[in-house]
Amino acid sequence: MTAHALPDRATGPLTVGMFSDSYLPEKNGVAASVVVAARALRRRGHRVIIVAPAHDTTAADEPDVFRFHSASFPFYPQLRMAFPLPAKLLTSLPHVPFDVIHCHSFFFVGCMGAYLAQRRKTPLIFTYHTRFTQYTHYVPLRPAFTESRFVWLSREFSNRCDRIIAPTRFTADELNGYGVNKPIDVLPTGVDLSMFEGGCMQSETLRARCGGPIALYAGRLGKEKNLDLVLAAFALVAEKLPRARLVIAGEGPYEAELRKYAESLPCAPSIEFTGALEKPDLGAWYRAADAFAFASTTETQGLVLVEALSHGVPVVAVDCPVSREVVGRGASGRLVECTPQAFADGLIEMLTSTAVERASNADAARVAAAPYAMDTVGERLEAIYLTV
């Protein structure tokens, strides 16, 4: 049965347990996926209980959120490691009436969810958000050894679940290649545009301040995001379009190196690092941008691609299976070779579009983003839960 097909039986509201080692206030694709999925399911009348690591800034009385004490991951401070404390949580969780347990990771919190599902014979769903084989540079071990361990862990955890969710067909095929033999549904992370509304910044103000066409990147600033290529390409863009601006929104472990590289370029005054932004302020930048620059080839989906398209921003991305699947070929974006010149040519094409071309590109981008609307994805996720 596919995620589009509902069982014939009627059912009432479900109580869903979402277990994730990454959640608010972290700003990354996994946390965003949990937030959007929970919002979509709650709008459909279901109860969603989230289990996640605690942060110093999180409230103690969040409704339907259980948090474990945590500490920063030694090799990646932006991520948290949760610990099996306090004991009150461990004794409370087994009594929560979960109809479905949905894990978004396979580290401590994800394993806790899998353990509860096994102990209570509750259906277990697992979304494979991250291609961990592309993140071996964060672990101080031989890359080949680390990669093989991640493949083993991905396979063993997945094969203990009732159903797997992959954000793209490419990711599903990769999991099959690892030896995963459980049913896999292709279901992307959705986008809730209402989360990007409001804020203290206005897109018109940002455009006026920049004074020229804007190329935007948003997301984590990690080495695997290939932002060195974006900077090198923009240096070529600036030679032809001196009024163009590159805005990099986000934070991450590679930020210092990127800032240093940007400062060494002749176009440094035309490059702006905004730091981490809340969704409403990021939405203002999306609405102000003329093109979205994305050079990563390590994604399972690339949620920011969908966010950009949903705002009507055409994408310039390095051609790889995932960007090809999400962006497609057409007015919604340009897929280019992984070279500074090819990427620069794609950006120049978008940044010099006429008003009529920009309007057409924006319409095409929104059409490409339509399958990723929060309620559409929420309905399909509900169908998967009912299937199991």
Secondary structure in CASP SS format (residue, H / E / C, confidence):
PFRMAT SS
TARGET T0000
AUTHOR 0000-0000-0000
METHOD secondary structure of the structure
MODEL  1
M C 1.00
T C 1.00
A C 1.00
H C 1.00
A C 1.00
L C 1.00
P C 1.00
D C 1.00
R C 1.00
A C 1.00
T C 1.00
G C 1.00
P C 1.00
L C 1.00
T E 1.00
V E 1.00
G E 1.00
M E 1.00
F E 1.00
S C 1.00
D C 1.00
S C 1.00
Y C 1.00
L C 1.00
P C 1.00
E C 1.00
K C 1.00
N C 1.00
G H 1.00
V H 1.00
A H 1.00
A H 1.00
S H 1.00
V H 1.00
V H 1.00
V H 1.00
A H 1.00
A H 1.00
R H 1.00
A H 1.00
L H 1.00
R H 1.00
R H 1.00
R C 1.00
G C 1.00
H C 1.00
R E 1.00
V E 1.00
I E 1.00
I E 1.00
V E 1.00
A E 1.00
P E 1.00
A C 1.00
H C 1.00
D C 1.00
T C 1.00
T C 1.00
A C 1.00
A C 1.00
D C 1.00
E C 1.00
P C 1.00
D C 1.00
V E 1.00
F E 1.00
R E 1.00
F E 1.00
H C 1.00
S E 1.00
A E 1.00
S E 1.00
F E 1.00
P C 1.00
F C 1.00
Y E 1.00
P E 1.00
Q E 1.00
L E 1.00
R E 1.00
M E 1.00
A E 1.00
F C 1.00
P C 1.00
L C 1.00
P C 1.00
A H 1.00
K H 1.00
L H 1.00
L H 1.00
T H 1.00
S H 1.00
L H 1.00
P H 1.00
H H 1.00
V C 1.00
P C 1.00
F C 1.00
D C 1.00
V E 1.00
I E 1.00
H E 1.00
C E 1.00
H C 1.00
S C 1.00
F C 1.00
F C 1.00
F H 1.00
V H 1.00
G H 1.00
C H 1.00
M H 1.00
G H 1.00
A H 1.00
Y H 1.00
L H 1.00
A H 1.00
Q H 1.00
R H 1.00
R H 1.00
K C 1.00
T C 1.00
P C 1.00
L E 1.00
I E 1.00
F E 1.00
T E 1.00
Y C 1.00
H C 1.00
T C 1.00
R C 1.00
F H 1.00
T H 1.00
Q H 1.00
Y C 1.00
T H 1.00
H H 1.00
Y H 1.00
V C 1.00
P C 1.00
L C 1.00
R C 1.00
P H 1.00
A H 1.00
F H 1.00
T H 1.00
E H 1.00
S H 1.00
R H 1.00
F H 1.00
V H 1.00
W H 1.00
L H 1.00
S H 1.00
R H 1.00
E H 1.00
F H 1.00
S H 1.00
N C 1.00
R C 1.00
C C 1.00
D C 1.00
R E 1.00
I E 1.00
I E 1.00
A E 1.00
P C 1.00
T C 1.00
R H 1.00
F H 1.00
T H 1.00
A H 1.00
D H 1.00
E H 1.00
L H 1.00
N H 1.00
G H 1.00
Y H 1.00
G C 1.00
V C 1.00
N C 1.00
K C 1.00
P C 1.00
I E 1.00
D E 1.00
V E 1.00
L C 1.00
P C 1.00
T C 1.00
G C 1.00
V E 1.00
D C 1.00
L H 1.00
S H 1.00
M H 1.00
F H 1.00
E C 1.00
G C 1.00
G C 1.00
C C 1.00
M C 1.00
Q C 1.00
S H 1.00
E H 1.00
T H 1.00
L H 1.00
R H 1.00
A H 1.00
R H 1.00
C H 1.00
G C 1.00
G C 1.00
P C 1.00
I E 1.00
A E 1.00
L E 1.00
Y E 1.00
A E 1.00
G C 1.00
R C 1.00
L C 1.00
G C 1.00
K H 1.00
E H 1.00
K H 1.00
N C 1.00
L H 1.00
D H 1.00
L H 1.00
V H 1.00
L H 1.00
A H 1.00
A H 1.00
F H 1.00
A H 1.00
L H 1.00
V H 1.00
A H 1.00
E H 1.00
K H 1.00
L C 1.00
P C 1.00
R C 1.00
A C 1.00
R E 1.00
L E 1.00
V E 1.00
I E 1.00
A E 1.00
G C 1.00
E C 1.00
G C 1.00
P C 1.00
Y C 1.00
E H 1.00
A H 1.00
E H 1.00
L H 1.00
R H 1.00
K H 1.00
Y H 1.00
A H 1.00
E H 1.00
S C 1.00
L C 1.00
P C 1.00
C C 1.00
A H 1.00
P H 1.00
S H 1.00
I E 1.00
E E 1.00
F E 1.00
T E 1.00
G E 1.00
A C 1.00
L C 1.00
E C 1.00
K H 1.00
P H 1.00
D H 1.00
L H 1.00
G H 1.00
A H 1.00
W H 1.00
Y H 1.00
R H 1.00
A H 1.00
A C 1.00
D C 1.00
A E 1.00
F E 1.00
A E 1.00
F E 1.00
A C 1.00
S C 1.00
T C 1.00
T C 1.00
E C 1.00
T C 1.00
Q C 1.00
G C 1.00
L H 1.00
V H 1.00
L H 1.00
V H 1.00
E H 1.00
A H 1.00
L H 1.00
S H 1.00
H C 1.00
G C 1.00
V C 1.00
P C 1.00
V E 1.00
V E 1.00
A E 1.00
V E 1.00
D C 1.00
C C 1.00
P H 1.00
V H 1.00
S H 1.00
R H 1.00
E H 1.00
V H 1.00
V H 1.00
G C 1.00
R C 1.00
G E 1.00
A C 1.00
S C 1.00
G E 1.00
R E 1.00
L E 1.00
V E 1.00
E C 1.00
C C 1.00
T C 1.00
P H 1.00
Q H 1.00
A H 1.00
F H 1.00
A H 1.00
D H 1.00
G H 1.00
L H 1.00
I H 1.00
E H 1.00
M H 1.00
L H 1.00
T C 1.00
S C 1.00
T C 1.00
A H 1.00
V H 1.00
E H 1.00
R H 1.00
A H 1.00
S H 1.00
N H 1.00
A H 1.00
D H 1.00
A H 1.00
A H 1.00
R H 1.00
V H 1.00
A H 1.00
A H 1.00
A H 1.00
P H 1.00
Y H 1.00
A E 1.00
M H 1.00
D H 1.00
T H 1.00
V H 1.00
G H 1.00
E H 1.00
R H 1.00
L H 1.00
E H 1.00
A H 1.00
I H 1.00
Y H 1.00
L H 1.00
T H 1.00
V C 1.00
END
